[in-house]
């Protein structure tokens, strides 16, 4: 059965309250994540050595002609 009384809370207020509850839940989750500490670093089993970089030589720099 539904209430015969007039609804006293607007949808805008209900939306604001739900957003506030969501923000508080997210904040609590972040707080608990910080409390748990940083995640353990992943173990690197094999590393591939980097190849030496190639150097490219170019000619002298030329100034671009000025546009008029």
C-alpha positions as CSV (number, residue, x, y, z in Angstrom):
1,X,0.0,0.0,0.0
2,X,1.2,3.5,-0.8
3,X,1.2,6.4,1.5
4,X,-1.6,9.0,1.0
5,X,0.6,11.8,2.2
6,X,2.4,14.2,-0.1
7,X,5.9,13.4,-1.1
8,X,8.2,15.8,0.8
9,X,11.6,15.2,-0.8
10,X,12.4,16.4,-4.3
11,X,14.3,14.3,-6.8
12,X,17.0,16.9,-6.9
13,X,17.6,16.4,-3.2
14,X,17.5,12.6,-3.6
15,X,20.1,12.9,-6.4
16,X,22.4,15.1,-4.3
17,X,22.2,12.7,-1.4
18,X,23.0,9.7,-3.6
19,X,26.0,11.4,-5.1
20,X,27.2,12.3,-1.6
21,X,26.9,8.6,-0.5
22,X,28.9,7.6,-3.6
23,X,31.6,10.1,-3.0
24,X,31.9,9.0,0.6
25,X,32.1,5.3,-0.4
26,X,34.9,6.1,-3.0
27,X,36.8,8.1,-0.4
28,X,36.5,5.2,2.1
29,X,37.8,2.8,-0.6
30,X,40.8,5.1,-1.3
31,X,41.5,5.4,2.4
32,X,41.5,1.6,2.9
33,X,43.7,1.2,-0.2
34,X,46.3,3.6,1.3
35,X,46.1,1.8,4.6
36,X,46.9,-1.5,2.9
37,X,50.1,0.0,1.6
38,X,51.6,0.2,-1.8
39,X,51.2,-2.9,-4.0
40,X,54.2,-5.2,-4.1
41,X,56.4,-4.6,-7.2
42,X,56.0,-7.3,-9.8
43,X,59.1,-9.5,-10.1
44,X,60.9,-9.3,-13.4
45,X,62.2,-12.7,-14.3
46,X,64.1,-11.9,-17.4
47,X,65.2,-8.6,-18.8
48,X,66.0,-8.1,-22.5
49,X,69.2,-6.0,-23.0
50,X,68.5,-2.8,-24.9
51,X,70.2,-2.5,-28.2
52,X,72.7,0.4,-28.6
53,X,71.1,3.5,-30.1
54,X,72.2,4.5,-33.6
55,X,73.4,8.0,-34.1
56,X,72.3,9.7,-37.2
57,X,74.4,12.6,-38.5
58,X,72.8,15.3,-40.6
59,X,74.1,18.2,-42.6
60,X,74.2,21.8,-41.4
61,X,70.9,23.3,-40.4
62,X,69.4,25.5,-43.0
63,X,67.2,28.4,-42.2
64,X,63.8,28.3,-43.8
65,X,63.1,31.3,-46.1
66,X,61.0,34.0,-44.5
67,X,57.5,34.3,-45.8
68,X,56.2,37.7,-46.9
